[in-house]
Amino acid sequence: MTKLKVVHYVNQFYAGIGGEEKADIKPHIAEQLPPLSEQFALKLGEDYEVVATVVCGDTYYNENMEEAKNEILGFIKGFEPDFFIAGPAFNAGRYGVACGSIASAVKEELGIPSMTAMYKENPGVDMFAKKVYIVETQDSAAGMRKAIKAMVAFADKYAKGMELGDPEEEGYISQGRRKNFFAEEIGSKRAVNMLIKKINGEEFKTEYPMPEFDRVDPQPAIKDITKARIALVTSGGIVTKGNPDRIESSSASKYGRYFLGDLQDLTPENSETAHGGYDPVYANENADRVLPVDVLKNMLEEGKIGSLHEYWYSTVGNGTAILSAKKFGQEIAEYLKEDKVDAVILTST
């Protein structure tokens, strides 16, 4: 039997090149299979051959998506593979976006069965789950062993053209498709049975799971704004000139804390935007368009607000993972509570 040829995609970290300092590495073919690709070759077994590993840095891919994607597709096409695997990306946002983008392009443009894997809250899931199969993983590489096992089991069925079951059975993230089936009981009876179980506090499984959203109770209105201490926070990527914290242009893994001090205005000399999700020209000309420092300073001088927190906080909301955003918010909140801030102006783009 002829072996099925597999091409694997990884970022700079899993290629063994380096971490964030090497995230600008351009697309290339690894000289030899990295350890992760070797693991897939071993676990997939004798029916498969991992013929190549394609590598690209996370920053480079997300900042040059079309160019990088086309170059990577050229590499993959040259090997004439029967199957393509990207990742797993876990909860790494930029890596997840790259894996989803490439896997879906390989499927759609090259007609090759493709898959990837990542955590359910990775931004790559929202962007590509309906286009390509994404096996669900834990949120970090601590779950690598389980991820490889799940990916190999799924790949072995998918690559061989076997019929795939539902997401829960096969371990992939739902693609939003509805499938007809014959149930033993009519819908009204099943619904009543679920309701009774819910009332009795018993475990039950819904046939139509609803999305879960965080509920945040609004705080009471400030009684006297002229005595309030105000802070500025933005997901619009406004940073001090030169982006000293190297905040990524998408799928940010960090936020910045910048001294406001005596600044009366944000200018091209003291600030810029790191955001890659909108045209930066006007924000770089006048960052006050995104973060209204000039207006707040005027209001302070006119006595319309009590005082300003001495720092502003900034990250890039473009594709940033939900868990990362929660972590940023919790850390920023500690700074604000310590300074007894009464209210926050949160800006976006």
Secondary structure, 3 states (H helix, E strand, C coil): CCCEEEEEEECCCCCCCCCHHHCCCCCEECCCCCHHHHHHHHHHCCCEEEEEEEECCHHHHHHCHHHHHHHHHHHHHHHCCCEEEECCCCCCHHHHHHHHHHHHHHHHHHCCCEEEEECCCCHHHHHHCCCCEEEECCCCHHHHHHHHHHHHHHHHHHHCCCCCCCHHHHCECCCCCCCCCCCCCCHHHHHHHHHHHHHCCCCCCCCCCCCCCCCCCCCCCCCCHHHCEEEEEECECEEECCCCCCCCCCCCCCCEEEECCCCCCCCCCCEEECCCCCCCHHHHHCHHHCCCHHHHHHHHHCCCCCEEEEEEEECECCCCCHHHHHHHHHHHHHHHHHCCCCEEEEECC
